[in-house]
Amino acid sequence: MLTEKGMIEHTPEENELIEQIRILVREEIVPVRAELDAKNEYPHKVFEKFKEAGLFASLYKEEYGGVFISALSNIIICEELSYGCLGITTAFFASKLGAMPIEFGATEKQKQKWIPPLASGEKIAAFALTEPNAGSDVPALSTVAVKKGDRYVINGTKQWISNGGEADFYTTFCLTDKSKGPRGISCLIIEKGTPGLSFGKKEDKLGIRCSATCQVIYEDCEVPEENLIGGKENQGFLHALQTLNASRPVVASCGVGLGQAALDSAIQYARERKQFGVKISSFQAIQHMLAEMAMKIEASRLMTYQAAYKIINNAKDRAKYSAMAKCMSSDYAMSIVTDALQIHGGYGYTKEYPIEKYFRDAKILQIYEGTSQIQKNEIAAGLIKEAASSKKL
């Protein structure tokens, strides 16, 4: 929890979860992350270990087969997993991301059908929102769903979909009423294997390479009307906003975890590397870099928890704080890994040390779930709205 003094103090249950994940990171992730990265290979075997440990269940409520530990479980889990590998974390949390529109907007019957297999780890989900011409500009999406009898026929293409080709089902955002613009968007659950659903090539990415990313293509793809989330049309834009607001602090926590890993690697290297007859950790220039990295991590961690509490408490300014956390943590993570690589010198530019992978992975944090520039738009919009209604001036 976040105390009145601004300190983060975890409950005994949260500390137990942290220790469990650190064991998984040390024993199951660190030994294979380089190989998975090099092979561009999805972490199926790692996920089997996650299932055995009940980690998937930790993301969901008990009434849907989960094991509720804390309202902050998502934040805790993703920070700790990202310390080991952001690619594995992305693949893991992308399934939760795909479940969020169901959690926020589905009927109870739909929740009971679709969430328990995710909580057990038997199935994986994906969040299909972004399109080739509609990334940050969500209202510009063009995938359509036309009602024909008791079924919907979907046509369109989604781009940059995490878990694409690997997921068992896709929460897909489509236009059901073009005349209403973004208020005419609905969300449908589409299972892998449905006729008309196909996938583009797996992207060969700079970083997070073990996380599968590809196009998802819908060509006269038919699903029954009971797959419409919430049972009502034109509610999808709300589900998307709720999902993004809730997921951005989680992305922020990924930046914290990755930044911490980079800092720890830099400290260890600085304590071992000698130049001019002394360890480089004794150089003031290096010490200042380490200090600045540590300050950025702690600032990001506090902002992330602040945003998480805003989401949990459904605060009016939750969107602003969610954007702040995501933007700050992402930008700081990129800065931290850059400095950590610099401290490693030439060795940091090779695959001999993990910092090279951290550097490649970090960039995506400033891009997915809304770029840093889009987050600043969101922050500014919140500030202006607050000023307009404020009586302080």
C-alpha positions in Angstrom: 0.0 0.0 0.0 0.9 3.7 -0.3 1.2 5.2 3.2 0.5 8.7 4.3 4.2 9.4 4.1 4.3 8.3 0.5 6.2 5.1 1.3 5.3 1.8 -0.4 4.6 -0.9 2.1 3.5 -4.3 0.9 1.2 -6.6 2.8 2.5 -10.0 3.9 0.5 -11.6 1.1 2.0 -9.2 -1.5 5.5 -9.9 -0.1 4.9 -13.6 -0.5 3.8 -13.0 -4.1 6.9 -10.9 -4.8 9.2 -13.7 -3.4 7.4 -16.3 -5.5 7.9 -14.3 -8.7 11.5 -13.6 -7.9 12.1 -17.3 -7.7 10.4 -17.8 -11.0 12.5 -15.0 -12.6 15.7 -16.5 -11.2 15.0 -20.1 -12.1 12.7 -20.1 -15.1 13.2 -16.7 -16.9 16.8 -15.6 -16.7 18.2 -19.0 -17.9 16.2 -18.9 -21.1 15.5 -15.2 -22.0 18.5 -14.8 -24.3 17.7 -17.9 -26.2 14.0 -17.0 -26.6 15.0 -13.5 -27.7 17.5 -14.9 -30.3 15.0 -17.4 -31.7 12.0 -15.0 -31.6 10.3 -17.8 -29.7 7.0 -17.6 -27.8 7.5 -18.6 -24.1 5.2 -21.7 -24.0 7.4 -23.6 -21.6 7.8 -20.6 -19.2 4.0 -20.2 -19.2 3.6 -23.9 -18.1 5.7 -23.0 -15.1 3.5 -19.9 -14.5 0.4 -22.2 -14.6 1.9 -24.6 -12.0 2.7 -21.6 -9.8 -0.8 -20.2 -10.1 0.5 -16.9 -11.6 -2.3 -16.6 -14.2 -4.9 -17.0 -11.4 -3.3 -14.1 -9.5 -4.6 -11.8 -12.2 -8.3 -12.6 -11.7 -11.0 -12.5 -9.1 -11.9 -15.7 -7.1 -15.5 -15.8 -8.5 -13.9 -16.4 -12.0 -11.4 -19.1 -11.0 -8.7 -16.6 -9.8 -6.8 -16.3 -6.6 -7.3 -12.7 -5.4 -4.2 -11.5 -3.6 -4.3 -7.8 -3.9 -5.8 -5.0 -5.9 -2.2 -4.2 -6.8 -1.4 -7.7 -8.1 -1.1 -6.6 -11.7 1.4 -3.9 -10.8 3.5 -6.2 -8.5 3.6 -9.1 -10.9 4.6 -7.1 -14.0 7.3 -5.1 -12.2 8.9 -8.3 -10.9 8.6 -10.2 -14.2 10.0 -7.3 -16.2 13.1 -7.4 -14.0 13.7 -10.7 -15.7 12.3 -10.2 -19.3 10.0 -7.6 -20.7 9.2 -9.8 -23.7 7.8 -12.6 -21.4 6.0 -10.0 -19.4 4.4 -8.5 -22.5 3.2 -11.9 -23.7 1.9 -12.7 -20.2 0.0 -9.5 -19.6 -1.3 -9.2 -23.1 -3.6 -12.0 -22.2 -4.9 -10.0 -19.2 -5.3 -7.0 -21.5 -7.5 -9.1 -23.8 -9.6 -10.1 -20.8 -10.1 -6.5 -19.5 -12.9 -5.5 -21.9 -14.7 -8.7 -20.7 -14.1 -7.8 -17.1 -15.3 -4.2 -17.6 -18.2 -4.7 -19.9 -19.4 -8.3 -20.3 -22.5 -9.9 -18.8 -22.1 -12.2 -15.9 -22.8 -15.2 -18.1 -20.0 -14.1 -20.5 -17.5 -13.6 -17.7 -18.2 -17.0 -16.3 -17.6 -18.5 -19.8 -14.5 -16.6 -20.9 -12.5 -15.7 -17.8 -12.0 -19.0 -15.9 -9.9 -20.6 -18.8 -7.7 -17.5 -18.7 -7.3 -17.8 -14.9 -6.2 -21.4 -15.1 -3.8 -20.6 -17.9 -5.4 -23.0 -20.2 -6.2 -20.3 -22.7 -4.6 -17.0 -23.8 -6.4 -13.9 -24.9 -5.4 -10.9 -27.1 -6.6 -7.3 -27.3 -7.3 -6.4 -30.9 -7.8 -2.6 -31.2 -5.0 -1.1 -33.3 -5.2 -1.0 -37.1 -2.8 -0.1 -39.9 -4.4 3.4 -40.1 -5.7 3.7 -36.5 -3.0 3.4 -33.9 -3.2 6.3 -31.4 -6.2 7.6 -33.4 -8.7 5.0 -32.2 -11.8 6.6 -33.6 -10.3 6.2 -37.1 -10.6 2.4 -37.0 -12.3 0.8 -40.0 -13.0 -2.8 -39.1 -16.7 -3.4 -39.4 -19.2 -5.8 -37.9 -22.5 -6.2 -39.7 -25.5 -7.9 -37.9 -27.1 -10.6 -40.0 -29.8 -12.5 -38.2 -28.3 -13.8 -35.0 -24.7 -13.4 -36.1 -22.1 -10.7 -36.8 -20.0 -10.7 -39.9 -16.6 -9.0 -39.4 -14.3 -7.5 -42.0 -11.1 -5.6 -41.4 -7.4 -5.9 -40.3 -5.8 -5.3 -36.9 -2.1 -4.4 -36.6 0.6 -4.9 -34.0 -1.5 -7.4 -32.0 0.4 -8.8 -29.0 -0.2 -12.6 -28.8 -1.4 -12.5 -32.4 -1.5 -16.0 -33.7 -0.9 -17.5 -30.3 -4.1 -16.4 -28.5 -7.1 -18.6 -28.2 -9.5 -15.7 -28.6 -9.4 -12.0 -29.5 -11.5 -9.1 -28.0 -12.0 -7.3 -31.3 -13.2 -3.7 -31.6 -15.4 -3.0 -34.7 -17.7 -0.4 -36.1 -21.3 -1.4 -35.7 -22.7 2.0 -36.5 -20.5 4.2 -38.7 -22.8 7.2 -38.3 -21.9 7.5 -34.6 -18.1 7.6 -35.1 -16.3 6.3 -31.9 -19.7 6.0 -30.2 -20.6 3.4 -32.8 -17.8 0.9 -31.8 -18.6 -2.5 -30.3 -16.4 -5.3 -29.0 -16.8 -8.9 -30.0 -15.0 -12.0 -28.8 -13.6 -14.0 -31.8 -12.1 -17.4 -31.2 -9.0 -18.8 -33.0 -10.1 -21.2 -35.7 -13.2 -19.3 -36.6 -13.6 -19.3 -40.4 -12.5 -16.1 -41.9 -10.0 -15.3 -39.1 -6.3 -15.4 -40.2 -3.0 -14.0 -39.3 -0.2 -12.1 -41.0 3.5 -12.8 -40.7 5.0 -12.8 -37.2 6.9 -9.5 -36.9 10.7 -9.6 -36.5 11.0 -6.9 -33.9 13.9 -4.9 -32.4 13.0 -6.0 -28.8 10.5 -8.0 -26.8 11.1 -10.6 -29.4 9.6 -13.6 -27.6 6.3 -11.8 -27.5 4.4 -12.7 -30.7 3.2 -9.7 -32.7 1.3 -9.9 -36.0 -1.7 -8.7 -38.1 -5.1 -10.2 -37.3 -7.2 -10.4 -40.4 -11.0 -10.8 -40.6 -12.6 -11.8 -43.9 -16.4 -12.4 -43.7 -15.6 -13.8 -40.2 -18.9 -14.8 -38.5 -19.5 -15.0 -34.8 -22.8 -15.6 -32.8 -24.5 -12.5 -31.3 -23.7 -13.8 -27.8 -20.1 -13.0 -28.4 -21.0 -9.3 -28.3 -19.5 -8.0 -25.1 -22.2 -6.8 -22.8 -25.0 -7.8 -25.2 -25.4 -4.2 -26.4 -23.9 -2.6 -29.5 -21.9 0.6 -29.5 -20.4 0.2 -26.0 -16.9 -0.7 -27.3 -15.3 2.7 -27.1 -16.0 2.9 -23.4 -14.6 -0.6 -22.9 -11.4 0.4 -24.7 -11.0 3.6 -22.6 -11.5 1.7 -19.4 -9.0 -1.0 -20.5 -6.3 1.5 -21.5 -6.7 3.6 -18.3 -6.3 0.5 -16.2 -3.5 -1.0 -18.2 -1.2 2.0 -18.5 -0.1 1.9 -14.8 0.8 -1.8 -15.5 3.0 -0.7 -18.4 4.5 1.9 -16.1 5.4 -0.9 -13.6 7.1 -2.8 -16.5 9.3 0.3 -17.0 10.1 0.3 -13.3 11.1 -3.4 -13.3 13.2 -3.1 -16.4 14.9 0.1 -15.1 15.7 -1.6 -11.8 17.3 -4.5 -13.7 19.4 -2.1 -15.7 20.5 -0.2 -12.7 21.4 -3.3 -10.8 23.5 -4.6 -13.7 25.2 -1.2 -14.0 26.1 -1.2 -10.3 27.5 -4.7 -10.5 29.6 -4.0 -13.5 30.9 -0.7 -12.0 32.0 -2.6 -8.9 33.9 -5.1 -11.0 35.3 -3.1 -13.9 38.7 -1.4 -13.3 40.2 1.5 -15.3 43.4 3.4 -14.4 44.0 0.9 -11.6 40.7 1.5 -9.7 37.1 0.3 -9.9 35.0 2.6 -12.0 32.4 2.8 -9.2 34.9 5.1 -7.5 34.6 7.7 -10.3 32.3 10.6 -9.5 30.9 10.7 -13.0 29.7 7.1 -12.7 28.4 7.7 -9.2 26.3 10.6 -10.4 24.9 8.5 -13.3 23.9 5.7 -10.8 22.3 8.2 -8.4 20.2 9.8 -11.2 19.1 6.4 -12.4 18.0 5.4 -8.9 16.0 8.7 -8.4 14.2 8.1 -11.7 13.3 4.6 -10.7 11.9 5.7 -7.3 10.0 8.6 -8.9 8.5 6.2 -11.5 7.6 3.6 -8.8 5.8 6.2 -6.7 3.9 7.6 -9.6 2.9 4.1 -10.8 1.4 3.3 -7.4 -0.3 6.7 -7.2 -1.9 6.0 -10.6 -2.9 2.5 -9.6 -4.7 3.8 -6.5 -6.5 6.4 -8.6 -7.8 3.5 -10.9 -8.7 1.3 -7.9 -10.7 4.1 -6.3 -12.2 5.3 -9.6 -11.0 8.8 -9.1 -12.1 11.5 -11.5 -8.6 12.3 -12.5 -7.6 8.6 -13.0 -7.0 9.0 -16.8 -4.5 11.9 -16.2 -2.6 10.0 -13.5 -2.6 6.8 -15.6 -1.0 8.7 -18.5 1.5 10.4 -16.2 2.7 7.1 -14.8 3.0 5.5 -18.2 4.8 8.4 -19.8 7.2 9.1 -16.9 8.1 5.4 -16.4 8.6 4.7 -20.1 10.7 7.7 -20.8 12.8 7.2 -17.6 13.3 3.5 -18.4 14.7 4.4 -21.8 17.0 7.0 -20.2 18.1 4.5 -17.5 19.0 1.7 -19.8 20.9 4.1 -22.1 23.0 5.2 -19.1 23.5 1.7 -17.9 24.7 0.7 -21.4 27.1 3.6 -21.3 28.5 2.5 -18.0 29.2 -0.9 -19.5 31.1 0.7 -22.4 31.9 -1.5 -25.3 30.8 -4.6 -23.4 27.3 -3.2 -23.1 27.1 -3.1 -26.9 27.5 -6.9 -27.1 25.3 -9.8 -26.2 27.8 -10.9 -23.5 25.8 -8.8 -21.0 22.0 -8.5 -20.6 22.1 -4.7 -20.9 22.0 -4.9 -24.7 18.7 -6.7 -24.5 17.3 -4.3 -21.9 18.2 -1.5 -24.2 16.3 -3.0 -27.2 13.3 -4.0 -25.1 12.9 -0.6 -23.4 12.0 1.4 -26.5 8.6 -0.3 -26.9 7.5 1.1 -23.6 7.4 4.6 -25.2 5.3 3.2 -28.1 2.7 0.6 -27.1 -0.4 1.3 -25.1 -0.2 4.9 -26.4 3.0 6.7 -27.3 4.6 9.1 -24.8 3.3 12.0 -26.9 -0.2 10.7 -26.7 0.1 10.4 -22.9 1.1 14.1 -22.8 -2.0 15.0 -24.8 -4.1 13.1 -22.2 -2.3 14.8 -19.3 -2.8 18.2 -20.8 -6.4 17.5 -21.5 -6.9 16.6 -17.9 -5.1 19.7 -16.6 -7.2 22.0 -18.9 -10.4 20.3 -17.9 -9.6 20.7 -14.2 -8.7 24.4 -14.6 -12.0 25.0 -16.4 -13.9 23.7 -13.4 -11.6 25.0 -10.7 -12.7 27.8 -8.4 -9.1 28.5 -7.2 -8.5 31.2 -9.8 
